[in-house]
Amino acid sequence: MLSGNGEITVYWRPGCVFCMKLWTQLRVTGTRYRPVNIWRDPDAAAFVRSVNDGNETVPTVRVVSPSGTESVLTNPSLAEVRQALTA
C-alpha cells in the first residue's frame, strides 16, 4: 500500500508479537502498509522463505521507495523501514 512516500508490504502470520509491535508503530506514525498473512497466501509464504534462507521469519517487510528502490527487511525497526523509504 502506498505510504505517501512509497509502498510497504508487511508479511505476517497470526500470533506474531513482533508483527503486532511493528503494526502499532506504523499506525501511530500514520504510515500506511499492506498486511499479507503468509498462512493464507502460499505465494507470500514462498516469497518470505526465498528471502530468509528458507525460513518463514516474520515480519518480513518489502519496501519500494518513491525512487523505485526495493528493500526487503526481516523483523525491522520502524527506523529501518523509514530509512528504506528514503533510499
N, C-alpha and C positions, 0 to 999 in steps of 0.2 A: 504494500500500500504506500502511496506517496506520503511522505512526511512533510512535504513542503520544501524539503531540501534534498530529496532523493527517495529511494524506495527501500523499505525494511521488511524482511520476512523473518519471522521467528518460528523456527521448527521446535515443537514441544511434544510432551506426552503427559497424560493425566498423572497427578501426584508429584510432579517435579517442583520442588520448592525453589530451586534456582530459577526456573521459568517464571514462577509467580513473583519472585523478587524483581526480576528484570521487567516484567509487565508493569508492576507497580511503579517502578522508576520511570518507565516510558510514559505511562499515563499521567503521573504527577507533572512531568515536564511538557505534557501536551504533544508528545512525539507519536505520530500515527505509525502503525505497523500492521502487517497481515499475519495472524497466527495460523500455523498449519500443524495439525495433530498428526504425528507420524504413525500412530497406531491406526488411523483411519485412512491414510493415504500412502499406499505402498511405494509410489514413485518418490514421495517426500522421504520416506524411510530409507530408500535406496540412495538418495542424494546425501542424506546425513551420514550414512555408512561410507559413502565414497570420499567424503572429506574428513573423516575421523578414523582412518585406519581400520575400517570395518566395524566400528562401534556405533551404536545409536546414542551418542552423547548429546544431551540437550541441556540448555537451549543451544542450538546452533543457529546463528543469525547470518543471513545473506543481506548485504548492504550494497546498493547501487547508488553511487554519489551522483549529483547533478551532472558531473562531467562524464559519467558513464563508467567510472572505475568501479569494478566489482570486488568486494571483500567478503570472505566467509570467516566468521569468528565463532569459536567454541567457548561457551559459558563466559561471554564477555561482560565487562562492566559497562555501565551507562557511558562512561567517558570513552571507552574503546569504540562503542557504537557511534557516538558523536564524532570521534576522530575519523572513523571510516567514511562518514557522510561528507566530510570536508576534503577527502583525498581527491 
